[in-house]
Amino acid sequence: MLGADSGLDLVRELRADGFEGAIAVMTAFGTIESAVAAMRDGADDFVQKPLSMQDLLLRISKWLEHREVARRARLYERLEATKLQEQPMLGSSPAWLAAVDLADRLARLPLGQGEPGAPSPLPAVLINGETGTGKGVMARYLHQRASLGEKSRPPFVHVNCSALPATLVEAEVFGHEKGAFTDAKDAKPGLFEMADCGTIFLDEIADMPIEMQAKLLLVVEHGTYRRVGGTKERSVRARVIAASNQSLEDRIAAGAFRRDLYYRLSAFTIRLPPLREREDDAVVITESLIERAARQFGRAPMPMSAAARRAIMMHEWPGNVRELSNAVQRAVMLADGPELAPADFGLAEPGPSVPKPAAAAAPTTPGNANPLHFDFEQGPHTADAVERELIVQALARTKGNVSAAARLVGMQRSSLRYRIERYGLERFVEEVAHP
């Protein structure tokens, strides 16, 4: 008989001592009240006498399966918690702040009510951005913000779709039953199962095999799936975040991505701007990376020279924050001067700093020579000609660095790119960049 001084006390003591194994309470006098009390105190199951060995074996199999899910989820949790602490969200450029604001708003959407395993009503989130822009960081940030106030930390499961072997993708993502294929000696839970009540991050979703996409669509739409070799339909309640550095529209046109899956994944899309569009953030990010690298390599953090700051802001950074991080590690490990110079980052010395022109220039007068050197005695000059010459001089000054030239003429980089194409200056950019 379960009482205040017997079975329930033992359950409470085992859990208080940190016992993580499965606990089943067996009684000959089973009632709903006693079952609820046992489960509340930490029991995993409630068994009535007389005991059926076949039923017990099935229950043990279920306990072992759940234990494996919990073990793998804790492993992912520890790994991802470390990454969350190491990668803060830095930046104040408008495009970056817009992305963070959208993530904050999406994080406030609850997973919904109901028991674990119930389908999630949340729409998926798609994160777009070039390689190295921080798609994984943004996914973890969204998960972390959504988990604020949770008593237990929900799991975050990162799935790199491009790294999974094509023959094992389905078994890894959805799990498999014993005997489902040659090497399936035991049943194994999948990554979706481990993400229940948390977040599953499908990184590089464009590389997922087309034959898997129909099964993924079913999970995104209805929260249900089946293990490989299984007949039982399972449910999962999790946030689905997908990311891609490729254009999914182009993949659809090439017949490599399902249009219906794209529509489901892109219900909310967060675009991460490349580093060249957030130049003012580059120095702030670099300073944070220097502090982290200094701790990692046991060195005192060194300040950057003014030339290094300009070089970092003027560099294109095709690999974005990932490339910048590698450059910072190089600088911190190899630098031996009092401050970090451009060469420590593998960058060339920048040209002299030129102040950005005022928003409205003073009109030209005989005592104020025209800096563009237009001779109006030879005839009129159109506004397009003046603008073209201004852009040519800015590009020549910055040796073809479009981002730096955009700052000199007070334009957005995308606007300057448009004018370079409009005025046919692409070859000129190449010539001054590679004389």
Secondary structure, 3 states (H helix, E strand, C coil): CCCCCCHHHHHHHHHHCCCCCCCEEEECCCCHHHHHHHHHCCCCEEEECCCCHHHHHHHHHHHHHHHHHHHHHHHHHHHHHHHHHHCCCCCCCHHHHHHHHHHHHHHCCCCCCCCCCCCCCCCCEEEECCCCCCHHHHHHHHHHHHCCCCCCCCCEEEEECCCCCCCCHHHHHHEECCCCCCCCCCCEECHHHHCCCCEEEEECHHHCCHHHHHHHHHHHHHCEECCECCCCCEECCCEEEEEECCCHHHHHHCCCCCHHHHHHHCCEEEECCCHHHCHHHHHHHHHHHHHHHHHHHCCCCCCECHHHHHHHHHCCCCCHHHHHHHHHHHHHHHCCCCCECHHHHCCCCCCCCCCCCCCCCCCCECCECCCCCCCHHHCCCCHHHHHHHHHHHHHHHCCCCHHHHHHHHCCCHHHHHHHHHHCCCHHHHHHHHCC
